Amino acid sequence: MKKRKGFSNLLFNRFIGDAPVFIVGRADVNSLLTRKWAIVDAAIAMQNIVIAAWTLGVGSCWIGAFNEEKVKELLKIPDKLKVVALVTLGYPAEQPKQRQKKPVDKLFSFNSF
């Protein structure tokens, strides 16, 4: 697979350039119609992509630590848009063991903390 140029300098996540697919979630935080919820809407849409991908056997990695200006420069994203997150997609090389889950009563409370 051909490595994408420039993506090795996005910060910690140098593997982005090796991913077969990556998605950039962005939001128009200046829009009169959507600005209040634009970031939340972008995050929800990306999470739905992650869930849908997994049902098809495609793995993903949510990336929140990146150099936003570098991403915008590389992909020619207009300054008015905010890059919310990146998600890489691909077929997993291995299947990790399921981690032990916390009991429900340790995760949620009812009517009080």
CNS distance restraints for C-alpha pairs under 8 A (distance, minus, plus):
assign (resid   1 and name CA) (resid  18 and name CA) 7.40 0.50 0.50
assign (resid   1 and name CA) (resid  20 and name CA) 7.77 0.50 0.50
assign (resid   2 and name CA) (resid  18 and name CA) 7.45 0.50 0.50
assign (resid   3 and name CA) (resid  17 and name CA) 5.31 0.50 0.50
assign (resid   3 and name CA) (resid  18 and name CA) 5.35 0.50 0.50
assign (resid   4 and name CA) (resid  17 and name CA) 4.76 0.50 0.50
assign (resid   4 and name CA) (resid  18 and name CA) 6.98 0.50 0.50
assign (resid   5 and name CA) (resid  17 and name CA) 7.10 0.50 0.50
assign (resid   6 and name CA) (resid  10 and name CA) 7.78 0.50 0.50
assign (resid   6 and name CA) (resid  17 and name CA) 7.80 0.50 0.50
assign (resid   6 and name CA) (resid  74 and name CA) 7.04 0.50 0.50
assign (resid   7 and name CA) (resid  14 and name CA) 6.62 0.50 0.50
assign (resid   7 and name CA) (resid  16 and name CA) 6.34 0.50 0.50
assign (resid   7 and name CA) (resid  17 and name CA) 5.07 0.50 0.50
assign (resid   8 and name CA) (resid  13 and name CA) 7.43 0.50 0.50
assign (resid   8 and name CA) (resid  14 and name CA) 4.43 0.50 0.50
assign (resid   8 and name CA) (resid  15 and name CA) 7.14 0.50 0.50
assign (resid   8 and name CA) (resid  16 and name CA) 7.21 0.50 0.50
assign (resid   8 and name CA) (resid  17 and name CA) 6.20 0.50 0.50
assign (resid   9 and name CA) (resid  14 and name CA) 6.69 0.50 0.50
assign (resid   9 and name CA) (resid  70 and name CA) 7.98 0.50 0.50
assign (resid  10 and name CA) (resid  14 and name CA) 6.74 0.50 0.50
assign (resid  10 and name CA) (resid  66 and name CA) 5.30 0.50 0.50
assign (resid  10 and name CA) (resid  67 and name CA) 5.16 0.50 0.50
assign (resid  10 and name CA) (resid  70 and name CA) 6.51 0.50 0.50
assign (resid  10 and name CA) (resid  71 and name CA) 7.11 0.50 0.50
assign (resid  11 and name CA) (resid  65 and name CA) 7.14 0.50 0.50
assign (resid  11 and name CA) (resid  66 and name CA) 5.33 0.50 0.50
assign (resid  11 and name CA) (resid  67 and name CA) 6.07 0.50 0.50
assign (resid  12 and name CA) (resid  65 and name CA) 7.13 0.50 0.50
assign (resid  12 and name CA) (resid  66 and name CA) 7.10 0.50 0.50
assign (resid  13 and name CA) (resid  63 and name CA) 7.72 0.50 0.50
assign (resid  13 and name CA) (resid  65 and name CA) 7.73 0.50 0.50
assign (resid  13 and name CA) (resid  66 and name CA) 7.33 0.50 0.50
assign (resid  15 and name CA) (resid  19 and name CA) 6.57 0.50 0.50
assign (resid  16 and name CA) (resid  22 and name CA) 7.33 0.50 0.50
assign (resid  16 and name CA) (resid  88 and name CA) 6.74 0.50 0.50
assign (resid  19 and name CA) (resid  88 and name CA) 6.11 0.50 0.50
assign (resid  19 and name CA) (resid  89 and name CA) 6.68 0.50 0.50
assign (resid  19 and name CA) (resid  90 and name CA) 6.63 0.50 0.50
assign (resid  20 and name CA) (resid  88 and name CA) 7.76 0.50 0.50
assign (resid  20 and name CA) (resid  89 and name CA) 6.71 0.50 0.50
assign (resid  20 and name CA) (resid  90 and name CA) 5.99 0.50 0.50
assign (resid  21 and name CA) (resid  88 and name CA) 5.79 0.50 0.50
assign (resid  21 and name CA) (resid  89 and name CA) 5.19 0.50 0.50
assign (resid  21 and name CA) (resid  90 and name CA) 6.65 0.50 0.50
assign (resid  22 and name CA) (resid  86 and name CA) 6.85 0.50 0.50
assign (resid  22 and name CA) (resid  87 and name CA) 5.46 0.50 0.50
assign (resid  22 and name CA) (resid  88 and name CA) 4.11 0.50 0.50
assign (resid  22 and name CA) (resid  89 and name CA) 5.81 0.50 0.50
assign (resid  23 and name CA) (resid  86 and name CA) 5.65 0.50 0.50
assign (resid  23 and name CA) (resid  87 and name CA) 5.18 0.50 0.50
assign (resid  23 and name CA) (resid  88 and name CA) 6.35 0.50 0.50
assign (resid  23 and name CA) (resid  89 and name CA) 7.98 0.50 0.50
assign (resid  24 and name CA) (resid  83 and name CA) 6.94 0.50 0.50
assign (resid  24 and name CA) (resid  84 and name CA) 7.68 0.50 0.50
assign (resid  24 and name CA) (resid  85 and name CA) 6.22 0.50 0.50
assign (resid  24 and name CA) (resid  86 and name CA) 4.69 0.50 0.50
assign (resid  24 and name CA) (resid  87 and name CA) 6.66 0.50 0.50
assign (resid  25 and name CA) (resid  42 and name CA) 5.83 0.50 0.50
assign (resid  25 and name CA) (resid  43 and name CA) 7.15 0.50 0.50
assign (resid  25 and name CA) (resid  46 and name CA) 6.61 0.50 0.50
assign (resid  25 and name CA) (resid  83 and name CA) 5.96 0.50 0.50
assign (resid  25 and name CA) (resid  84 and name CA) 5.41 0.50 0.50
assign (resid  25 and name CA) (resid  85 and name CA) 5.31 0.50 0.50
assign (resid  25 and name CA) (resid  86 and name CA) 6.03 0.50 0.50
assign (resid  25 and name CA) (resid  87 and name CA) 7.94 0.50 0.50
assign (resid  26 and name CA) (resid  39 and name CA) 7.53 0.50 0.50
assign (resid  26 and name CA) (resid  42 and name CA) 6.29 0.50 0.50
assign (resid  26 and name CA) (resid  81 and name CA) 6.32 0.50 0.50
assign (resid  26 and name CA) (resid  82 and name CA) 5.37 0.50 0.50
assign (resid  26 and name CA) (resid  83 and name CA) 4.29 0.50 0.50
assign (resid  26 and name CA) (resid  84 and name CA) 5.19 0.50 0.50
assign (resid  26 and name CA) (resid  85 and name CA) 7.23 0.50 0.50
assign (resid  27 and name CA) (resid  38 and name CA) 5.23 0.50 0.50
assign (resid  27 and name CA) (resid  39 and name CA) 5.59 0.50 0.50
assign (resid  27 and name CA) (resid  42 and name CA) 6.17 0.50 0.50
assign (resid  27 and name CA) (resid  81 and name CA) 5.54 0.50 0.50
assign (resid  27 and name CA) (resid  82 and name CA) 5.16 0.50 0.50
assign (resid  27 and name CA) (resid  83 and name CA) 6.51 0.50 0.50
assign (resid  27 and name CA) (resid  84 and name CA) 6.75 0.50 0.50
assign (resid  28 and name CA) (resid  34 and name CA) 7.23 0.50 0.50
assign (resid  28 and name CA) (resid  35 and name CA) 6.36 0.50 0.50
assign (resid  28 and name CA) (resid  38 and name CA) 6.20 0.50 0.50
assign (resid  28 and name CA) (resid  80 and name CA) 6.63 0.50 0.50
assign (resid  28 and name CA) (resid  81 and name CA) 4.80 0.50 0.50
assign (resid  28 and name CA) (resid  82 and name CA) 6.33 0.50 0.50
assign (resid  29 and name CA) (resid  34 and name CA) 7.03 0.50 0.50
assign (resid  29 and name CA) (resid  35 and name CA) 4.22 0.50 0.50
assign (resid  29 and name CA) (resid  36 and name CA) 7.18 0.50 0.50
assign (resid  29 and name CA) (resid  38 and name CA) 5.84 0.50 0.50
assign (resid  29 and name CA) (resid  39 and name CA) 7.23 0.50 0.50
assign (resid  29 and name CA) (resid  80 and name CA) 7.65 0.50 0.50
assign (resid  29 and name CA) (resid  81 and name CA) 6.72 0.50 0.50
assign (resid  29 and name CA) (resid  82 and name CA) 6.79 0.50 0.50
assign (resid  30 and name CA) (resid  34 and name CA) 7.84 0.50 0.50
assign (resid  30 and name CA) (resid  35 and name CA) 5.40 0.50 0.50
assign (resid  30 and name CA) (resid  80 and name CA) 7.08 0.50 0.50
assign (resid  30 and name CA) (resid  81 and name CA) 7.97 0.50 0.50
assign (resid  31 and name CA) (resid  35 and name CA) 5.01 0.50 0.50
assign (resid  34 and name CA) (resid  38 and name CA) 5.30 0.50 0.50
assign (resid  35 and name CA) (resid  39 and name CA) 7.88 0.50 0.50
assign (resid  37 and name CA) (resid  41 and name CA) 5.89 0.50 0.50
assign (resid  38 and name CA) (resid  42 and name CA) 6.16 0.50 0.50
assign (resid  39 and name CA) (resid  43 and name CA) 6.21 0.50 0.50
assign (resid  39 and name CA) (resid  84 and name CA) 6.43 0.50 0.50
assign (resid  40 and name CA) (resid  44 and name CA) 6.11 0.50 0.50
assign (resid  41 and name CA) (resid  45 and name CA) 6.15 0.50 0.50
assign (resid  42 and name CA) (resid  46 and name CA) 6.20 0.50 0.50
assign (resid  42 and name CA) (resid  84 and name CA) 7.04 0.50 0.50
assign (resid  43 and name CA) (resid  47 and name CA) 6.13 0.50 0.50
assign (resid  43 and name CA) (resid  84 and name CA) 7.09 0.50 0.50
assign (resid  43 and name CA) (resid  85 and name CA) 7.51 0.50 0.50
assign (resid  44 and name CA) (resid  48 and name CA) 6.23 0.50 0.50
assign (resid  45 and name CA) (resid  49 and name CA) 6.38 0.50 0.50
assign (resid  46 and name CA) (resid  50 and name CA) 6.34 0.50 0.50
assign (resid  46 and name CA) (resid  87 and name CA) 7.53 0.50 0.50
assign (resid  47 and name CA) (resid  51 and name CA) 6.32 0.50 0.50
assign (resid  48 and name CA) (resid  52 and name CA) 6.04 0.50 0.50
assign (resid  49 and name CA) (resid  53 and name CA) 5.93 0.50 0.50
assign (resid  50 and name CA) (resid  54 and name CA) 6.26 0.50 0.50
assign (resid  50 and name CA) (resid  59 and name CA) 7.75 0.50 0.50
assign (resid  50 and name CA) (resid  60 and name CA) 6.26 0.50 0.50
assign (resid  50 and name CA) (resid  87 and name CA) 7.93 0.50 0.50
assign (resid  51 and name CA) (resid  55 and name CA) 6.47 0.50 0.50
assign (resid  52 and name CA) (resid  56 and name CA) 6.71 0.50 0.50
assign (resid  53 and name CA) (resid  57 and name CA) 6.47 0.50 0.50
assign (resid  53 and name CA) (resid  58 and name CA) 4.94 0.50 0.50
assign (resid  53 and name CA) (resid  59 and name CA) 6.68 0.50 0.50
assign (resid  53 and name CA) (resid  60 and name CA) 7.58 0.50 0.50
assign (resid  53 and name CA) (resid  89 and name CA) 7.79 0.50 0.50
assign (resid  54 and name CA) (resid  58 and name CA) 4.93 0.50 0.50
assign (resid  54 and name CA) (resid  59 and name CA) 5.74 0.50 0.50
assign (resid  54 and name CA) (resid  60 and name CA) 7.66 0.50 0.50
assign (resid  57 and name CA) (resid  91 and name CA) 6.85 0.50 0.50
assign (resid  58 and name CA) (resid  89 and name CA) 6.49 0.50 0.50
assign (resid  58 and name CA) (resid  90 and name CA) 5.43 0.50 0.50
assign (resid  58 and name CA) (resid  91 and name CA) 4.88 0.50 0.50
assign (resid  58 and name CA) (resid  92 and name CA) 6.92 0.50 0.50
assign (resid  59 and name CA) (resid  89 and name CA) 5.69 0.50 0.50
assign (resid  59 and name CA) (resid  90 and name CA) 5.35 0.50 0.50
assign (resid  59 and name CA) (resid  91 and name CA) 5.48 0.50 0.50
assign (resid  59 and name CA) (resid  92 and name CA) 5.53 0.50 0.50
assign (resid  60 and name CA) (resid  87 and name CA) 6.41 0.50 0.50
assign (resid  60 and name CA) (resid  88 and name CA) 5.29 0.50 0.50
assign (resid  60 and name CA) (resid  89 and name CA) 4.49 0.50 0.50
assign (resid  60 and name CA) (resid  90 and name CA) 6.42 0.50 0.50
assign (resid  61 and name CA) (resid  87 and name CA) 5.46 0.50 0.50
assign (resid  61 and name CA) (resid  88 and name CA) 5.23 0.50 0.50
assign (resid  61 and name CA) (resid  89 and name CA) 6.85 0.50 0.50
assign (resid  62 and name CA) (resid  85 and name CA) 7.18 0.50 0.50
assign (resid  62 and name CA) (resid  86 and name CA) 6.07 0.50 0.50
assign (resid  62 and name CA) (resid  87 and name CA) 4.59 0.50 0.50
assign (resid  62 and name CA) (resid  88 and name CA) 6.80 0.50 0.50
assign (resid  63 and name CA) (resid  85 and name CA) 5.81 0.50 0.50
assign (resid  63 and name CA) (resid  86 and name CA) 4.93 0.50 0.50
assign (resid  63 and name CA) (resid  87 and name CA) 5.77 0.50 0.50
assign (resid  63 and name CA) (resid  88 and name CA) 7.81 0.50 0.50
assign (resid  64 and name CA) (resid  84 and name CA) 7.50 0.50 0.50
assign (resid  64 and name CA) (resid  85 and name CA) 5.08 0.50 0.50
assign (resid  64 and name CA) (resid  86 and name CA) 6.59 0.50 0.50
assign (resid  65 and name CA) (resid  85 and name CA) 7.98 0.50 0.50
assign (resid  66 and name CA) (resid  71 and name CA) 7.88 0.50 0.50
assign (resid  67 and name CA) (resid  71 and name CA) 6.38 0.50 0.50
assign (resid  68 and name CA) (resid  72 and name CA) 6.16 0.50 0.50
assign (resid  68 and name CA) (resid  83 and name CA) 6.25 0.50 0.50
assign (resid  69 and name CA) (resid  73 and name CA) 6.06 0.50 0.50
assign (resid  70 and name CA) (resid  74 and name CA) 6.06 0.50 0.50
assign (resid  71 and name CA) (resid  75 and name CA) 6.08 0.50 0.50
assign (resid  71 and name CA) (resid  77 and name CA) 7.79 0.50 0.50
assign (resid  71 and name CA) (resid  83 and name CA) 8.00 0.50 0.50
assign (resid  72 and name CA) (resid  76 and name CA) 5.42 0.50 0.50
assign (resid  72 and name CA) (resid  77 and name CA) 4.59 0.50 0.50
assign (resid  72 and name CA) (resid  78 and name CA) 7.04 0.50 0.50
assign (resid  72 and name CA) (resid  79 and name CA) 7.50 0.50 0.50
assign (resid  72 and name CA) (resid  83 and name CA) 7.69 0.50 0.50
assign (resid  73 and name CA) (resid  77 and name CA) 6.70 0.50 0.50
assign (resid  77 and name CA) (resid  81 and name CA) 7.09 0.50 0.50
assign (resid 102 and name CA) (resid 106 and name CA) 6.47 0.50 0.50
assign (resid 102 and name CA) (resid 107 and name CA) 7.06 0.50 0.50
assign (resid 103 and name CA) (resid 107 and name CA) 6.88 0.50 0.50
assign (resid 104 and name CA) (resid 108 and name CA) 6.23 0.50 0.50
assign (resid 105 and name CA) (resid 109 and name CA) 6.72 0.50 0.50
assign (resid 109 and name CA) (resid 113 and name CA) 5.82 0.50 0.50
